[in-house]
């Protein structure tokens, strides 16, 4: 964005435009991230109604209620058009993110 004068003052969303649920992310890690092949990431889905009940008693969970089951997709069209930017494959990006978190000690396995 710094190299393109027409991008000045704009914000860009770095997204593939696809939605991935947490279960899909866990399955991606289980199939392509070496530490998860040895000790799998959980893929259990907690039902929304159960989370709503928990949110009645747990203040930290209350913020989730309006977002349960909501798929929020973002378009990378402006970044693609103005910056000639193209997103990485979503599965490759998830695995690269996990590798980076482990490499820099933010997550231990």
C-alpha positions in Angstrom: 0.0 0.0 0.0 3.0 2.3 0.6 4.1 1.9 -3.0 0.7 2.8 -4.5 -0.3 6.5 -4.2 -4.0 5.6 -5.0 -4.0 3.4 -1.9 -3.3 6.4 0.4 -5.9 6.7 3.1 -7.6 3.3 2.3 -7.9 0.3 4.5 -7.6 -3.2 3.1 -8.9 -6.5 4.4 -6.5 -9.4 3.9 -8.9 -12.3 3.4 -9.6 -15.0 0.9 -13.3 -14.0 1.0 -14.2 -17.5 2.3 -15.5 -18.5 5.7 -13.8 -21.2 7.7 -15.4 -22.5 10.8 -13.2 -23.4 13.8 -13.8 -27.1 13.1 -12.4 -26.7 9.6 -9.4 -24.9 11.0 -8.8 -27.7 13.4 -9.2 -30.3 10.7 -6.7 -28.4 8.5 -4.2 -28.4 11.3 -4.8 -32.1 12.0 -4.1 -33.0 8.4 -1.2 -30.6 7.5 0.5 -29.4 10.7 3.0 -31.9 12.0 2.5 -31.4 15.8 -1.3 -31.9 15.3 -0.7 -35.1 13.5 0.9 -36.5 16.7 -1.6 -34.9 19.1 -4.7 -33.9 17.3 -6.5 -30.6 17.7 -10.0 -31.1 19.0 -12.8 -31.0 16.4 -15.7 -31.2 18.8 -18.5 -28.7 18.1 -20.2 -27.3 21.1 -23.9 -26.6 20.3 -24.9 -23.0 20.2 -27.8 -23.5 22.6 -25.3 -24.8 25.2 -23.0 -21.8 24.7 -26.0 -19.5 25.2 -26.8 -21.2 28.5 -23.2 -20.9 29.6 -23.2 -17.2 28.7 -26.0 -16.6 31.2 -23.6 -17.5 34.0 -20.2 -16.6 32.5 -19.6 -12.9 31.8 -16.7 -13.6 29.5 -18.9 -15.7 27.2 -21.7 -13.1 26.9 -20.1 -11.3 24.0 -20.3 -14.5 21.8 -24.1 -14.7 21.9 -24.9 -12.4 18.9 -22.2 -14.1 16.8 -23.1 -17.7 17.3 -23.7 -19.4 13.9 -23.0 -16.2 12.1 -20.7 -16.5 9.0 -19.0 -13.2 8.3 -17.2 -13.2 5.0 -15.0 -10.3 3.9 -14.0 -9.5 0.3 -10.4 -8.9 -0.8 -11.6 -7.3 -4.0 -10.3 -3.8 -3.2 -6.9 -5.0 -2.2 -6.7 -7.2 -5.3 -7.8 -4.4 -7.6 -5.8 -1.5 -6.1 -2.7 -3.3 -4.8 -2.6 -6.3 -7.2 -2.6 -8.4 -4.0 -3.7 -12.0 -4.1 -4.4 -14.0 -0.9 -2.6 -17.1 -0.1 -4.6 -20.4 -0.1 -6.6 -20.4 3.2 -5.3 -23.8 4.3 -1.7 -22.9 3.6 -2.1 -19.7 5.5 -3.5 -21.5 8.6 -0.6 -24.0 8.6 2.0 -21.2 8.1 0.4 -19.2 11.0 0.6 -22.2 13.3 4.2 -22.8 12.3 5.0 -19.2 13.1 3.3 -19.3 16.5 5.4 -22.3 17.4 8.6 -20.9 16.0 8.4 -17.7 18.0 7.3 -19.4 21.2 3.7 -18.1 21.4 2.4 -21.6 21.4 4.3 -24.6 22.8 3.6 -28.2 21.7 
